[in-house]
Amino acid sequence: MTMEDLAHHIIGIAQEKNLPITNLQLQKVMFFSLKDAIINHRFSESALMRIYDKPFLVWRYGPVEKDIYDEYRIYGADPIIEPNKPNSDFESLNEKIISLLEEDPFELVQQSHDETFWREHESAIDGWRSSVPYSLRDVGEIN
């Protein structure tokens, strides 16, 4: 299980439920579903460390995992149409993922801006991006 696996699972769930998902939305759903997994102990600490193999970075529209962003940026603001399938390893996140997919993506952006770590590092953003990484602990902080 990796961040890429999580992204593919989220896209698979969106497609299974006929819910469109953009790259921006994918990033926020990844962040908040991982946060939920940490807070609610849905995976062991070692499993979480394996999943979180590449960090989120502080970007203008909230946390972004750069490799996943780059993989799907060809879609721009359009829905991702590349076929993916849900992964049973992430089944415990499905309810949270579906609820996040049903939220307005810009509301999720705003929620990500309310996170302490993002606010503390917003000044590091140059243009649209920064290289400031979130630790797993930063992702799981409770506001």
C-alpha positions as a Markdown table, in Angstrom:
| # | Residue | x | y | z |
|---|---|---|---|---|
| 1 | Met | 0.0 | 0.0 | 0.0 |
| 2 | Thr | 1.4 | 3.4 | -1.1 |
| 3 | Met | 0.1 | 6.9 | -1.8 |
| 4 | Glu | -0.2 | 5.8 | -5.5 |
| 5 | Asp | -2.3 | 2.8 | -4.4 |
| 6 | Leu | -4.5 | 5.1 | -2.3 |
| 7 | Ala | -5.0 | 7.5 | -5.2 |
| 8 | His | -6.0 | 4.7 | -7.5 |
| 9 | His | -8.4 | 3.4 | -4.9 |
| 10 | Ile | -10.1 | 6.8 | -4.5 |
| 11 | Ile | -10.4 | 7.1 | -8.3 |
| 12 | Gly | -11.8 | 3.6 | -8.4 |
| 13 | Ile | -14.4 | 4.4 | -5.7 |
| 14 | Ala | -15.4 | 7.6 | -7.5 |
| 15 | Gln | -15.9 | 5.7 | -10.8 |
| 16 | Glu | -17.8 | 2.9 | -9.1 |
| 17 | Lys | -20.2 | 5.4 | -7.5 |
| 18 | Asn | -20.4 | 7.5 | -10.8 |
| 19 | Leu | -18.9 | 10.5 | -9.0 |
| 20 | Pro | -16.6 | 12.8 | -11.0 |
| 21 | Ile | -13.2 | 13.4 | -9.5 |
| 22 | Thr | -10.7 | 16.1 | -10.5 |
| 23 | Asn | -7.0 | 16.2 | -9.7 |
| 24 | Leu | -7.6 | 19.0 | -7.1 |
| 25 | Gln | -10.4 | 16.9 | -5.6 |
| 26 | Leu | -8.2 | 13.8 | -5.5 |
| 27 | Gln | -5.5 | 15.6 | -3.6 |
| 28 | Lys | -7.9 | 16.8 | -0.9 |
| 29 | Val | -9.7 | 13.4 | -0.7 |
| 30 | Met | -6.3 | 11.7 | -0.3 |
| 31 | Phe | -5.3 | 14.1 | 2.5 |
| 32 | Phe | -8.6 | 13.9 | 4.5 |
| 33 | Ser | -9.0 | 10.2 | 4.1 |
| 34 | Leu | -5.5 | 9.6 | 5.3 |
| 35 | Lys | -6.1 | 12.0 | 8.2 |
| 36 | Asp | -9.2 | 10.0 | 9.0 |
| 37 | Ala | -7.2 | 6.8 | 8.9 |
| 38 | Ile | -4.7 | 8.2 | 11.4 |
| 39 | Ile | -7.1 | 9.7 | 13.8 |
| 40 | Asn | -9.4 | 6.6 | 13.8 |
| 41 | His | -6.6 | 4.1 | 13.9 |
| 42 | Arg | -7.8 | 2.4 | 10.7 |
| 43 | Phe | -4.3 | 1.0 | 10.0 |
| 44 | Ser | -1.3 | 0.1 | 12.1 |
| 45 | Glu | 1.5 | 2.6 | 12.5 |
| 46 | Ser | 3.7 | 0.5 | 10.3 |
| 47 | Ala | 1.0 | 0.3 | 7.6 |
| 48 | Leu | 0.5 | 4.0 | 7.7 |
| 49 | Met | 4.2 | 4.6 | 7.3 |
| 50 | Arg | 4.2 | 2.3 | 4.2 |
| 51 | Ile | 1.2 | 4.1 | 2.7 |
| 52 | Tyr | 2.7 | 7.5 | 3.3 |
| 53 | Asp | 5.7 | 6.8 | 1.1 |
| 54 | Lys | 5.7 | 10.3 | -0.4 |
| 55 | Pro | 4.7 | 13.4 | 1.5 |
| 56 | Phe | 2.1 | 16.0 | 0.9 |
| 57 | Leu | 3.6 | 19.4 | 0.3 |
| 58 | Val | 2.1 | 22.8 | 1.3 |
| 59 | Trp | 0.7 | 24.3 | -2.0 |
| 60 | Arg | -1.7 | 27.2 | -2.7 |
| 61 | Tyr | -4.8 | 25.0 | -2.8 |
| 62 | Gly | -3.8 | 22.9 | 0.2 |
| 63 | Pro | -1.8 | 19.7 | 0.6 |
| 64 | Val | -0.6 | 18.0 | -2.6 |
| 65 | Glu | 1.4 | 14.9 | -3.2 |
| 66 | Lys | 3.5 | 16.0 | -6.2 |
| 67 | Asp | 3.9 | 12.7 | -8.1 |
| 68 | Ile | 0.2 | 12.0 | -8.0 |
| 69 | Tyr | -0.5 | 15.6 | -9.0 |
| 70 | Asp | 1.9 | 15.2 | -12.0 |
| 71 | Glu | 0.4 | 11.9 | -13.0 |
| 72 | Tyr | -3.1 | 13.4 | -13.4 |
| 73 | Arg | -2.4 | 17.1 | -14.3 |
| 74 | Ile | -3.1 | 16.3 | -17.9 |
| 75 | Tyr | -6.8 | 16.4 | -17.0 |
| 76 | Gly | -6.6 | 20.0 | -15.7 |
| 77 | Ala | -9.9 | 20.8 | -14.1 |
| 78 | Asp | -11.7 | 18.0 | -15.9 |
| 79 | Pro | -12.6 | 14.7 | -14.3 |
| 80 | Ile | -10.1 | 11.9 | -14.3 |
| 81 | Ile | -11.3 | 9.3 | -16.7 |
| 82 | Glu | -8.4 | 6.8 | -16.6 |
| 83 | Pro | -9.9 | 3.6 | -15.3 |
| 84 | Asn | -9.0 | 2.5 | -11.8 |
| 85 | Lys | -10.4 | -0.1 | -9.4 |
| 86 | Pro | -11.0 | -0.1 | -5.7 |
| 87 | Asn | -8.4 | -1.8 | -3.6 |
| 88 | Ser | -9.7 | -4.0 | -0.7 |
| 89 | Asp | -6.7 | -3.0 | 1.4 |
| 90 | Phe | -8.3 | 0.5 | 1.7 |
| 91 | Glu | -11.9 | -0.7 | 2.3 |
| 92 | Ser | -12.0 | 0.8 | 5.8 |
| 93 | Leu | -11.8 | 4.3 | 4.2 |
| 94 | Asn | -14.6 | 3.9 | 1.7 |
| 95 | Glu | -17.3 | 5.6 | 3.8 |
| 96 | Lys | -15.1 | 8.6 | 4.4 |
| 97 | Ile | -13.9 | 8.7 | 0.8 |
| 98 | Ile | -17.5 | 8.7 | -0.5 |
| 99 | Ser | -18.5 | 11.5 | 1.9 |
| 100 | Leu | -15.5 | 13.6 | 0.8 |
| 101 | Leu | -16.3 | 12.9 | -2.9 |
| 102 | Glu | -19.7 | 14.4 | -2.3 |
| 103 | Glu | -18.4 | 17.6 | -0.8 |
| 104 | Asp | -17.6 | 20.7 | -2.9 |
| 105 | Pro | -13.8 | 20.5 | -3.7 |
| 106 | Phe | -13.3 | 24.1 | -2.8 |
| 107 | Glu | -14.9 | 23.5 | 0.6 |
| 108 | Leu | -12.2 | 20.8 | 1.1 |
| 109 | Val | -9.5 | 23.3 | 0.0 |
| 110 | Gln | -10.8 | 25.8 | 2.6 |
| 111 | Gln | -10.8 | 23.0 | 5.2 |
| 112 | Ser | -7.2 | 22.2 | 4.3 |
| 113 | His | -6.3 | 25.9 | 4.8 |
| 114 | Asp | -7.8 | 25.7 | 8.3 |
| 115 | Glu | -5.2 | 23.0 | 9.2 |
| 116 | Thr | -2.6 | 24.4 | 11.6 |
| 117 | Phe | 0.4 | 23.0 | 9.6 |
| 118 | Trp | -0.8 | 24.6 | 6.3 |
| 119 | Arg | -1.4 | 28.0 | 8.0 |
| 120 | Glu | 2.0 | 27.9 | 9.7 |
| 121 | His | 3.7 | 27.3 | 6.4 |
| 122 | Glu | 1.6 | 29.3 | 4.0 |
| 123 | Ser | 4.2 | 32.0 | 3.8 |
| 124 | Ala | 6.6 | 29.4 | 2.2 |
| 125 | Ile | 4.4 | 29.2 | -0.9 |
| 126 | Asp | 6.1 | 30.8 | -3.9 |
| 127 | Gly | 3.5 | 31.2 | -6.6 |
| 128 | Trp | 1.5 | 28.0 | -6.3 |
| 129 | Arg | 3.9 | 25.7 | -4.6 |
| 130 | Ser | 6.3 | 25.1 | -1.7 |
| 131 | Ser | 8.6 | 22.3 | -0.9 |
| 132 | Val | 7.5 | 22.1 | 2.7 |
| 133 | Pro | 6.6 | 18.5 | 3.4 |
| 134 | Tyr | 3.9 | 17.3 | 5.9 |
| 135 | Ser | 5.1 | 14.6 | 8.2 |
| 136 | Leu | 2.6 | 11.8 | 8.9 |
| 137 | Arg | 2.1 | 13.4 | 12.3 |
| 138 | Asp | 1.3 | 16.8 | 10.6 |
| 139 | Val | -1.4 | 15.0 | 8.5 |
| 140 | Gly | -3.0 | 13.5 | 11.5 |
| 141 | Glu | -3.1 | 16.6 | 13.7 |
| 142 | Ile | -6.4 | 17.4 | 15.3 |
| 143 | Asn | -7.5 | 21.0 | 14.9 |
